[in-house]
Amino acid sequence: MNDIAGNIQHLRQDMNAALLKAGRAGFNVQLIAVSKTKSVEAVREAIAAGQKIFGENRVQEAIPKFTELRRHASDLELHLIGPLQTNKVQEAVAHFDVIQTLDRPKLAMALSKELTKASRKPRLYIEINIGHEPQKAGIFPEDLGEFLEFCRDKAGLTPEGLMCIPPHHVDPTPFFKTMKDLKDQFQLKHLSMGMSADYATAIACGATEIRVGSAIFGERDKTAS
Ligand SMILES: *Cc1c(COP(=O)(O)O)cnc(C)c1O
């Protein structure tokens, strides 16, 4: 049995401690509870503990789950943190409040087309492939300026933030610092970085939001996602 409420409380204390240590006391870092593969009941426990912001990485999994959850909690904020296929753009725009994984021109154009007719306008973040890893999605840091220009001039989009998943098994600090520099250079508002294993480091480096799954809900079934 996972003590979801206890985990959230502990996490919030830890986040405050990390902010204090980094000289960022009083700054409000948002906690995105990553509920992928977890049940509606588990998410309800988090909601009962005061959590309102959630992250999911598959459109098809998130829609039925959050349609159900929103029946009793209309003020939830849902972030898409996994890859978005262009044929899922309409559904993603209809259900998510933030799409954190804008990672290619083709997707920018598909979002552009959908947003001209949609009644909802999710916030958009650009995913950065900060470690230049071939198996990962995202814009290379050196290409961000050009991609932002494309989004603004060709697609009419206004990305508001950046997100990244740094390489596994190495110190994420230099990657997080580069992300903070990019956020400042391009004057973006949101910086989504840090997961269960490294959120304190991400906060020290300037994250405005962290995405935490297993430290709240427990380990995931590795075969599921
Ligand atoms: C699953 C996932 C997380 C949360 O990972 P944990 O290590 O369980 O905290 C954060 N971000 C993304 C993009 C994810 O896919």
Ligand as a Chemical Component Dictionary entry (heavy atoms), coordinates in Angstrom:
data_LIG
# 
_chem_comp.id                   LIG 
_chem_comp.type                 NON-POLYMER 
_chem_comp.pdbx_formal_charge   0 
_chem_comp.three_letter_code    LIG 
# 
loop_
_chem_comp_atom.comp_id 
_chem_comp_atom.atom_id 
_chem_comp_atom.alt_atom_id 
_chem_comp_atom.type_symbol 
_chem_comp_atom.charge 
_chem_comp_atom.model_Cartn_x 
_chem_comp_atom.model_Cartn_y 
_chem_comp_atom.model_Cartn_z 
_chem_comp_atom.pdbx_ordinal 
LIG C1 C1 C 0 7.201  8.975  -16.162 1  
LIG C2 C2 C 0 7.695  10.350 -16.370 2  
LIG C3 C3 C 0 7.995  11.176 -15.270 3  
LIG C4 C4 C 0 7.945  10.726 -13.820 4  
LIG O1 O1 O 0 8.983  9.818  -13.554 5  
LIG P1 P1 P 0 9.308  9.326  -12.063 6  
LIG O2 O2 O 0 10.729 8.892  -12.132 7  
LIG O3 O3 O 0 8.378  8.194  -11.783 8  
LIG O4 O4 O 0 9.105  10.455 -11.152 9  
LIG C5 C5 C 0 8.381  12.489 -15.546 10 
LIG N1 N1 N 0 8.476  12.948 -16.809 11 
LIG C6 C6 C 0 8.186  12.185 -17.885 12 
LIG C7 C7 C 0 8.296  12.773 -19.246 13 
LIG C8 C8 C 0 7.790  10.865 -17.701 14 
LIG O5 O5 O 0 7.519  10.108 -18.785 15 
# 
loop_
_chem_comp_bond.comp_id 
_chem_comp_bond.atom_id_1 
_chem_comp_bond.atom_id_2 
_chem_comp_bond.value_order 
_chem_comp_bond.pdbx_ordinal 
LIG C1 C2 SING 1  
LIG C2 C3 SING 2  
LIG C2 C8 DOUB 3  
LIG C3 C4 SING 4  
LIG C3 C5 DOUB 5  
LIG C4 O1 SING 6  
LIG O1 P1 SING 7  
LIG P1 O2 DOUB 8  
LIG P1 O3 SING 9  
LIG P1 O4 SING 10 
LIG C5 N1 SING 11 
LIG N1 C6 DOUB 12 
LIG C6 C7 SING 13 
LIG C6 C8 SING 14 
LIG C8 O5 SING 15 
# 
